[in-house]
Amino acid sequence: MYAQLVETGAKKVPTLAEMTPEEQAFQAKIDAGIKIEAKDWMPEGYRKTLVRQISQHAHSEIVGQLPEGNWITRAPSLKRKSILLAKVQDEGGHGLYLYSAAETLGVSREQMVDDLHAGKARYSSIFNYPTLTWADMGAIGWLVDGAAIINQIPLCRCSFGPYARAMVRICKEESFHQRQGYDIMISLMRGTAAQQAMAQDALNRWWWPSLMMFGPSDAESINSAQSAQWGIKLFSNDELRQKMVDQTVPQAEHLGLRIPDPDLKWNEERGHYDFGAIERDEFYSVLKGNGPCNKERLATRVKAHEDGAWFRDALMAHAEKRAARAGKAA
């Protein structure tokens, strides 16, 4: 699998002979399955790659609260409201775990947040799509969190210790998020014709964006080979996308829903489903920040950050006051 990534990656990765002695020792630890910790020596490129990936992951968890948070007050029952509220709260916690993991690499949380608000840092493009109906809460839990789990379970075994350990708890909670989404879809498909149509419409709108979550094809991915050599990336984008399709199609059939892909069919020889190509223009347009809700999402996050400045200032003042008292007592 690593050989496939190296072969298809656009950037050439260095051989052992081309590495410095420090890089060779670092690579030997990764090849031996030894976790890299924050105080260990690491190549600057490794550190920068992790800061970019972990901060983007953290931003995605925080921004990802917005599409679902919009439906907390409109959930169809008290039970659904409490479940959705707990899920949104989980996403905020995931963001905090990940910001903490990134901070061990020498970048401040303030800098990461500032980069997000300035448009310098990205978050998952999936959250730039609107949530139009209650069925979207089911589709997001089932498809978006399902794709996230497939992407994130390998990260529990990635080479950077703080990131891998944070992902263990995150993946456990994401599995419940996926189940609640699937449960919503089950309830809708057991309901009226209008509810069933709502579920199908949500699947139609979220299917392709969910497959886009795995990134560009292996042939177009410029960083995959190096991330694979460093043990950050354990599977290629196309491998993970194929797993998503193979896992989700039977679930859709069980629900009685139709995957919106006329090219979808089981390939007996491959032992996998064949599926259509992702719309590249839409993928790269949304990736560049031109999604339907991109400006709205970012503006909401900036406003929330600015509105909460007084509270952060109060916490800092309280902490400084306690520290001063402790210093006098010592």
Phi, psi and omega per residue, in radians:
M1 nan -0.773 3.112
Y2 -1.068 -0.699 3.123
A3 -1.062 -0.635 3.114
Q4 -1.119 -0.736 -3.135
L5 -1.143 -0.743 3.136
V6 -1.108 -0.678 -3.091
E7 -1.199 -0.629 -3.058
T8 -1.672 -0.299 -3.087
G9 -1.135 2.523 -3.092
A10 -1.351 -0.481 3.132
K11 -1.689 2.293 3.130
K12 -1.301 2.309 3.095
V13 -1.618 2.577 -3.105
P14 -1.273 2.569 3.018
T15 -1.439 2.932 3.116
L16 -1.024 -0.652 -3.121
A17 -1.137 -0.477 -3.120
E18 -1.530 -0.092 -3.108
M19 -1.543 2.701 3.003
T20 -1.297 2.878 3.095
P21 -0.970 -0.676 3.132
E22 -1.140 -0.731 3.126
E23 -1.158 -0.641 3.110
Q24 -1.124 -0.747 3.118
A25 -1.139 -0.689 3.113
F26 -1.099 -0.823 -3.124
Q27 -1.140 -0.599 3.127
A28 -1.112 -0.663 3.093
K29 -1.122 -0.756 -3.141
I30 -1.126 -0.786 -3.131
D31 -1.108 -0.474 3.128
A32 -1.499 -0.030 3.129
G33 1.408 0.311 3.135
I34 -1.529 2.248 -3.120
K35 -1.171 2.475 3.011
I36 -1.560 2.222 3.131
E37 -1.823 2.893 -2.986
A38 -1.043 -0.575 -3.087
K39 -1.537 -0.096 3.123
D40 -1.277 2.688 3.035
W41 -1.170 2.459 3.101
M42 -2.609 2.621 3.059
P43 -1.081 2.578 -3.135
E44 -1.061 -0.613 3.124
G45 -1.124 -0.638 3.093
Y46 -1.116 -0.797 3.138
R47 -1.088 -0.807 -3.112
K48 -1.127 -0.688 3.119
T49 -1.078 -0.757 -3.136
L50 -1.187 -0.736 3.111
V51 -1.032 -0.787 3.125
R52 -1.101 -0.810 -3.062
Q53 -1.248 -0.791 -3.086
I54 -1.221 -0.707 3.133
S55 -1.158 -0.691 3.083
Q56 -1.096 -0.666 3.096
H57 -1.121 -0.772 3.128
A58 -1.114 -0.781 3.108
H59 -1.032 -0.671 -3.115
S60 -1.130 -0.673 3.120
E61 -1.143 -0.714 -3.109
I62 -1.258 -0.863 3.119
V63 -1.139 -0.541 -3.137
G64 -1.135 -0.235 3.056
Q65 -1.229 -0.468 -2.981
L66 -1.176 -0.853 -3.118
P67 -1.057 -0.612 -3.130
E68 -1.499 -0.630 3.107
G69 -1.010 -0.489 3.116
N70 -1.097 -0.354 -3.077
W71 -1.866 0.037 -3.117
I72 -1.052 -0.787 -3.103
T73 -1.329 -0.209 -3.087
R74 -1.962 0.184 3.102
A75 -1.050 2.553 -3.004
P76 -1.280 -0.187 3.133
S77 -2.686 2.879 3.101
L78 -1.097 -0.666 3.117
K79 -1.076 -0.852 3.141
R80 -1.119 -0.640 3.121
K81 -1.082 -0.822 -3.099
S82 -1.166 -0.646 3.121
I83 -1.154 -0.792 -3.127
L84 -1.163 -0.676 3.109
L85 -1.068 -0.754 3.128
A86 -1.128 -0.672 -3.131
K87 -1.131 -0.812 3.137
V88 -1.066 -0.675 3.096
Q89 -1.109 -0.698 3.086
D90 -1.008 -0.759 -3.098
E91 -1.075 -0.685 3.079
G92 -1.084 -0.709 3.094
G93 -1.107 -0.684 3.115
H94 -1.070 -0.718 3.108
G95 -1.055 -0.704 -3.137
L96 -1.167 -0.736 3.080
Y97 -0.980 -0.799 -3.015
L98 -1.273 -0.685 3.051
Y99 -1.053 -0.687 3.127
S100 -1.120 -0.713 3.118
A101 -1.119 -0.708 3.136
A102 -1.181 -0.613 -3.130
E103 -1.087 -0.472 3.120
T104 -1.159 -0.248 3.140
L105 -1.621 0.098 3.027
G106 1.678 0.174 3.091
V107 -1.884 2.424 -3.103
S108 -1.454 2.695 3.093
R109 -1.107 -0.651 3.136
E110 -1.056 -0.720 -3.137
Q111 -1.159 -0.720 3.129
M112 -1.095 -0.773 -3.139
V113 -1.157 -0.725 3.116
D114 -1.068 -0.709 3.126
D115 -1.108 -0.673 3.100
L116 -1.100 -0.856 -3.076
H117 -1.173 -0.481 3.134
A118 -1.488 -0.068 -3.134
G119 1.442 0.167 3.133
K120 -1.434 -0.469 -3.125
A121 -1.963 2.633 -3.098
R122 -1.841 2.873 2.919
Y123 -2.308 2.994 -3.066
S124 -1.045 2.255 -3.087
S125 -1.130 -0.280 -3.133
I126 -1.043 -0.479 -3.066
F127 -1.489 0.118 3.051
N128 -1.684 0.213 3.059
Y129 -1.814 2.559 -3.088
P130 -1.377 2.681 3.037
T131 -1.848 1.806 -2.958
L132 -1.573 -0.538 -3.087
T133 -2.410 2.975 3.089
W134 -1.080 -0.518 3.126
A135 -1.079 -0.433 3.101
D136 -1.103 -0.520 3.081
M137 -1.150 -0.606 3.073
G138 -1.245 -0.755 -3.124
A139 -1.148 -0.675 3.129
I140 -1.143 -0.818 3.131
G141 -1.081 -0.807 -3.091
W142 -1.233 -0.892 -3.015
L143 -1.574 -0.911 -3.056
V144 -1.191 -0.850 3.103
D145 -1.209 -0.529 3.058
G146 -1.098 -0.768 3.084
A147 -1.136 -0.677 3.130
A148 -1.078 -0.733 3.134
I149 -1.079 -0.778 3.130
I150 -1.079 -0.672 3.098
N151 -1.214 -0.629 -2.899
Q152 -1.675 -0.447 3.133
I153 -0.997 -0.753 3.082
P154 -1.059 -0.468 -3.130
L155 -1.175 -0.341 3.053
C156 -1.121 -0.303 3.136
R157 -1.991 0.249 -3.126
C158 -1.222 2.951 -2.972
S159 -1.330 -0.397 -3.093
F160 -1.570 1.998 -3.015
G161 -0.947 -0.923 -3.111
P162 -1.039 -0.627 3.126
Y163 -1.236 -0.800 -3.124
A164 -1.061 -0.747 -3.101
R165 -1.211 -0.654 3.095
A166 -1.096 -0.633 -3.062
M167 -1.228 -0.414 -3.131
V168 -1.062 -0.875 -3.134
R169 -1.225 -0.706 -3.124
I170 -1.025 -0.779 -3.109
C171 -1.153 -0.612 3.099
K172 -1.099 -0.734 -3.130
E173 -1.274 -0.626 3.110
E174 -1.095 -0.553 3.134
S175 -1.112 -0.609 3.070
F176 -1.236 -0.622 3.113
H177 -1.084 -0.730 3.117
Q178 -1.115 -0.721 -3.127
R179 -1.121 -0.689 -3.130
Q180 -1.178 -0.612 3.096
G181 -1.147 -0.753 3.137
Y182 -1.149 -0.610 3.121
D183 -1.144 -0.640 3.068
I184 -1.099 -0.764 -3.136
M185 -1.133 -0.665 3.086
I186 -1.054 -0.812 -3.119
S187 -1.080 -0.730 3.137
L188 -1.148 -0.698 -3.112
M189 -1.280 -0.258 3.040
R190 -1.629 0.029 -3.073
G191 -1.691 -2.585 -3.073
T192 -1.323 2.981 3.087
A193 -1.067 -0.626 3.126
A194 -1.164 -0.693 3.111
Q195 -1.183 -0.673 3.097
Q196 -1.123 -0.708 3.103
A197 -1.130 -0.627 3.110
M198 -1.113 -0.737 3.119
A199 -1.117 -0.749 3.138
Q200 -1.129 -0.711 3.129
D201 -1.083 -0.720 3.122
A202 -1.112 -0.747 3.097
L203 -1.077 -0.748 -3.139
N204 -1.016 -0.676 -3.069
R205 -1.449 -0.493 -3.046
W206 -1.756 -0.194 -3.071
W207 -1.078 -0.975 -3.076
W208 -1.206 -0.735 3.053
P209 -1.023 -0.582 3.109
S210 -1.144 -0.691 3.100
L211 -1.215 -0.484 3.093
M212 -1.201 -0.349 -3.117
M213 -1.043 -0.373 -3.096
F214 -1.462 0.010 3.055
G215 1.552 -3.044 -3.120
P216 -1.182 2.894 3.093
S217 -1.097 2.813 -3.107
D218 -1.001 -0.626 -3.114
A219 -1.159 -0.423 -3.095
E220 -1.807 -0.127 -3.095
S221 -1.400 2.112 -3.043
I222 -1.596 -0.306 -3.057
N223 -1.922 -0.104 -3.009
S224 -1.073 -0.738 -3.058
A225 -1.092 -0.794 -3.138
Q226 -1.174 -0.719 3.114
S227 -1.108 -0.571 3.094
A228 -1.200 -0.747 3.129
Q229 -1.076 -0.640 -3.128
W230 -1.447 -0.033 3.123
G231 1.326 0.284 3.068
I232 -1.457 -0.698 -3.121
K233 -1.936 2.136 -3.078
L234 -1.801 -0.338 3.122
F235 -2.398 2.642 -3.133
S236 -1.320 2.818 3.118
N237 -1.012 -0.762 -3.098
D238 -1.208 -0.601 3.076
E239 -1.103 -0.773 -3.125
L240 -1.191 -0.682 3.121
R241 -1.123 -0.710 3.106
Q242 -1.098 -0.677 3.115
K243 -1.121 -0.674 3.111
M244 -1.065 -0.816 -3.132
V245 -1.116 -0.850 -3.103
D246 -1.057 -0.597 -3.105
Q247 -1.373 -0.633 -2.966
T248 -1.516 -0.585 -3.098
V249 -0.996 -0.848 3.102
P250 -1.078 -0.579 3.111
Q251 -1.145 -0.736 3.111
A252 -1.111 -0.714 3.118
E253 -1.099 -0.679 3.105
H254 -1.106 -0.641 3.131
L255 -1.304 -0.395 -3.046
G256 1.560 0.383 3.136
L257 -1.786 2.731 -3.133
R258 -1.896 2.173 3.065
I259 -1.181 2.253 -3.062
P260 -1.381 1.071 -3.126
D261 -2.497 1.816 -3.113
P262 -1.156 -0.308 -3.128
D263 -1.585 -0.007 -3.092
L264 -1.270 2.212 3.072
K265 -2.828 2.673 3.132
W266 -1.358 2.288 3.123
N267 -1.845 1.789 -3.072
E268 -1.066 -0.668 -3.103
E269 -1.163 -0.725 3.139
R270 -1.421 -0.460 -3.045
G271 1.309 0.420 -3.136
H272 -2.487 2.921 3.029
Y273 -1.456 2.373 2.906
D274 -1.484 2.522 -3.139
F275 -2.555 2.867 -3.058
G276 -1.251 2.972 -3.121
A277 -1.440 2.540 3.064
I278 -1.252 2.504 3.102
E279 -1.235 1.808 -3.024
R280 -1.097 -0.704 -3.103
D281 -1.068 -0.782 3.115
E282 -1.140 -0.760 -3.112
F283 -0.989 -0.898 -3.071
Y284 -1.310 -0.477 3.082
S285 -1.169 -0.833 3.121
V286 -1.160 -0.657 3.130
L287 -1.061 -0.588 -3.122
K288 -1.442 0.038 3.106
G289 1.694 0.341 -3.129
N290 -1.864 0.428 3.112
G291 -1.207 2.864 -3.095
P292 -0.988 -0.549 -3.056
C293 -2.094 0.286 -3.051
N294 -1.025 -0.913 -3.104
K295 -1.120 -0.659 -3.142
E296 -1.139 -0.788 -3.120
R297 -1.076 -0.832 -3.084
L298 -1.171 -0.706 3.123
A299 -1.113 -0.669 3.114
T300 -1.124 -0.723 -3.141
R301 -1.169 -0.746 3.141
V302 -1.092 -0.765 -3.136
K303 -1.103 -0.756 3.137
A304 -1.092 -0.686 3.131
H305 -1.144 -0.756 -3.135
E306 -1.189 -0.704 3.141
D307 -1.151 -0.458 -3.120
G308 -1.619 0.088 -3.090
A309 -1.057 -0.700 -3.111
W310 -1.073 -0.638 -3.110
F311 -1.244 -0.721 3.096
R312 -1.114 -0.706 3.115
D313 -1.094 -0.710 3.133
A314 -1.133 -0.712 3.108
L315 -1.102 -0.747 3.137
M316 -1.137 -0.724 3.122
A317 -1.102 -0.737 3.112
H318 -1.106 -0.740 -3.134
A319 -1.132 -0.720 3.126
E320 -1.155 -0.631 3.129
K321 -1.180 -0.723 3.111
R322 -1.151 -0.667 3.140
A323 -1.157 -0.669 3.135
A324 -1.157 -0.688 3.113
R325 -1.154 -0.706 3.129
A326 -1.117 -0.659 3.126
G327 -1.124 -0.708 3.120
K328 -1.164 -0.692 -3.124
A329 -1.151 -0.565 3.136
A330 -1.284 nan nan
